[in-house]
């Protein structure tokens, strides 16, 4: 599967960074981060990274979804709903 950076450079889905410009690539749906969060889809992006809708696999069924911010080298869970 091919993945594109914001400058439309073609990359392999195995890459975390663009092989041409070095930009961080978006996380694919289904990717599991920190052995806990399963990416559902990207919600947006900006100068501070990307924001994703994710499933918290360690939460009960009451609040399985969360907003997840991924900034290049670290991740922050914003809130659950």
N, C-alpha and C positions, 0 to 999 in steps of 0.2 A: 504494500500500500504506500502511496506517495503522500507526503505532507509538505505544505507550503508555508514559508515564512511570510511576513507582511509585505516583503518585496517580491513575492511570487517566485522565489528560488525553489526548485524541486529538490526534495530530500527523502531519504528512506525513513519509514516509520520507526526504525530502530534508533535513529539519531535523536538526541535531546537538543542539539543546537544546529543551526543551519551551517552546512559545510562551506558555503560561499561567504556569508557575511557574519556568521557567529551568533546571530540572534537566537534566543531561546524559542523552541518550537512548541506549538500547542500540545497539550496532553490529549491523547485519543480517548474516546468514550470507552468505558470498561476498564481503564487503567486503574490499578489500586495503588494509592499513595500512603506512605507511612503505615503499611499493613493494616489500614483501617478505613480509608475513604475510597469509595469507588466512584470514579468520574462518570457523571451522566451526560453533561454537555457543557460547553463554554457559554457563559452569559455575556462576557464582554472583555475588553482589554484596554490598557492605557499605559502611561509612562511608568507605572509602578508594578506592572505585571498583568496577569490574567485572572479573571474571576470565573469560577465554575459552580454549577449545581452538582452536588455530590451526595452519595448515600453513605451515611455513617454505619458501617457494618457491625459496630459494637453497641449501638443503641437498640432499645426495644422497638417494637413496631409502632409505638406511639409517635416518635419523632425520628423517622429514618432519614429524612432529607436534611441537608445543610448547605450553606453557602461557604465556599472554600476559595481562598485567595492564594494563588501560587506566584511567588515572586522569585524567579530565576533559581535561587539556591535554597529557599525555605518556603514553608507553607503555613498558613494561618487559617484556622477555622473561625469564621465570623459569627454565625449563629445557626441554630437548629430551628426547624419549624415542622 
